[in-house]
Amino acid sequence: MHFRSMTRRTDAEIGERIQAMRTERAWSRMHLAEAIGLPVGDLRSIEKGRTTLNEREGLLLAAALGFTLGHLLYEPERTRMFGMARAHRGASDDHVSL
């Protein structure tokens, strides 16, 4: 994975990704927090994007969820560009000329 061609996710995007991966596994927030030795409130703040993930927390969460830290923190540029293009296309589709 080449991080030069990757875009770092925002804290909110990282939190959403962690929450999605956790719920895909049907894990409670408490289960994941206990598994990595993190207070539940800290995990909640990370998932809500209110707290920036530090390296230790990132490594623990990535390992517990079965991903690399890079997959947790970064998004391929082409994925982000596709999403931006799709959003732009949707906005132009709403415009109607009379």
Secondary structure by P-SEA (a helix, b strand, c coil): cccccbbbbcaaaaaaaaaaaaaaacccaaaaaaaacccaaaaaaaaaccccccaaaaaaaaaaacccccccccccaaaaaaaaaaaaaaaaaacccc
